[in-house]
Amino acid sequence: MDLAYTEAEEEFRRRLREWLAGALPGLPPKPSPDDWPARRAYDTTWQRMLYDAGYAGLHWPADAGGRGATPTQHLIYLEETEKAGAPYVGANFVGLLHAGPTIAAEGTAEQRARWLPPVLRGEAVWCQGFSEPDAGSDLAALRTRAVRDGDSYVISGAKTWTSHAEVADWCELLVRTDPDAPKHRGISWLAMPMDAPGITVRPLRTLAGSREFAEMFLDEVRVPVRNRVGAENDGWRVTMVTLSFERGTAFVGEVVACRRTLDALADEARRNGRWDDVVLRRRLGRLNAEFRALWRLTQWNVAESERTGGVPGTGGSVFKLRYSGARQELYGAAAEVLGGGDAFDLDREWVLDRLSSLSYTIAAGTSQIQRNIVAERILGLPKGR
Ligand SMILES: Cc1cc2nc3c(=O)[nH]c(=O)nc-3n(C[C@H](O)[C@H](O)[C@H](O)COP(=O)(O)OP(=O)(O)OC[C@H]3O[C@@H](n4cnc5c(N)ncnc54)[C@H](O)[C@@H]3O)c2cc1C
């Protein structure tokens, strides 16, 4: 398989680099990680700049308002924006990287026209209402009920770990529409407006001190039936599409950021004398090899999806598994390079990154679950339970 870039792709890279060099100095300073309204404003401003320059929704299909760029161009985009230190998707994560692509793949023409352009223009932020207090890894055990009443569903239940719920306009919500069906067959995928009466959002503080996610309580919330994506009770299939985007493509850009962080760590180790520690040097070397391998795996996955077209497959679980582990290891090494626990300056972004790296092997499906998927669906081993 040829993983080299073509001349046209290199030209795309040159033009993007030029634009980034002009656009980035005009950005306002990044707000504090805890000020979500300000972070939302910052992230959506950046999204609008991308839109105006023609770089929004690069990887979305053209008939969904995207640029219809090839996955390779999207990879170049991720590489260049990370290298230039451009903002990451932030509050636009769900809308751009999994709800939007799901609606593009599964929504009706009316739904695409209604929901996708505001995401691309930075006017609408989405969150993901999948997990519940008793339904995380076993997502199909979800109990939030939606009862049909005329043209609406009336929804009651509780969701948890809903990232960005405080600042979101829309939620991709999983509900149980048939309580009597086997658990995977009675679920529907809905777009819920976050200003609907009956929604209570209660922020949760993370280990890193941020109120990035929240509990969400739904008390007879009315959502129009036309907000359902896919058929009634066919939500599990639609969910698999969402999860394959989440695991397959949503974290790819961060690999470049991790490689940059690793270079910065090596520089710091050379500067502060830690480089003489051969065990630490080996650890950094192993990480370097791991991130290079992850980038190659990403290129391979992209080339594969270019070949087969459409939605990413279960290979995304291999990426998610290795990436989340490597990221944790990277920030573990960072703690060592920077001097360990007590020597941390608590204002430093390093500390926040170190603490939040611990969540990567849980968010978007735990490592154990990714291993189950790899074992059952890729290696064809018998089901665990
Ligand atoms: C930073 C962060 C952001 C998040 N954002 C969102 C969001 O925006 N929206 C949303 O809906 N959710 C979100 N989540 C929730 C996340 O998807 C769940 O935490 C995750 O799916 C695990 O579910 P759980 O926490 O209920 O753990 P549990 O399902 O209770 O699992 C506990 C442990 O048991 C293991 N386990 C469970 N079942 C099996 C099995 N069959 N085989 C092997 N091991 C098993 C798990 O791997 C885990 O180690 C977020 C989580 C984090 C950490």
The ligand as an ORCA input file, in Angstrom:
! r2SCAN-3c Opt
* xyz 0 1
  C     -13.356     12.379     30.010
  C     -14.616     11.604     29.703
  C     -15.568     12.163     28.890
  C     -16.743     11.468     28.618
  N     -17.688     12.084     27.825
  C     -18.844     11.442     27.592
  C     -19.878     12.084     26.816
  O     -19.736     13.209     26.364
  N     -21.032     11.421     26.633
  C     -21.242     10.163     27.103
  O     -22.307      9.613     26.851
  N     -20.297      9.529     27.846
  C     -19.110     10.140     28.096
  N     -18.146      9.523     28.866
  C     -18.456      8.221     29.477
  C     -17.684      7.057     28.908
  O     -18.113      6.742     27.628
  C     -17.881      5.912     29.925
  O     -17.196      6.296     31.097
  C     -17.321      4.605     29.422
  O     -18.099      4.127     28.364
  C     -17.224      3.544     30.536
  O     -18.438      3.380     31.182
  P     -18.578      3.455     32.786
  O     -17.835      4.683     33.228
  O     -20.026      3.355     33.103
  O     -17.777      2.204     33.331
  P     -18.366      0.703     33.530
  O     -19.139      0.328     32.320
  O     -19.052      0.662     34.857
  O     -17.039     -0.141     33.584
  C     -16.228     -0.253     34.757
  C     -15.032     -1.147     34.422
  O     -15.484     -2.473     34.062
  C     -14.977     -2.843     32.789
  N     -15.958     -3.622     32.032
  C     -17.297     -3.396     31.991
  N     -17.887     -4.289     31.165
  C     -16.896     -5.075     30.661
  C     -16.855     -6.164     29.742
  N     -17.958     -6.642     29.161
  N     -15.655     -6.730     29.458
  C     -14.506     -6.271     30.024
  N     -14.494     -5.241     30.905
  C     -15.661     -4.655     31.219
  C     -14.717     -1.508     32.092
  O     -13.757     -1.632     31.083
  C     -14.228     -0.639     33.237
  O     -12.860     -0.846     33.496
  C     -16.955     10.181     29.161
  C     -15.990      9.609     29.992
  C     -14.834     10.304     30.276
  C     -13.822      9.658     31.171
*
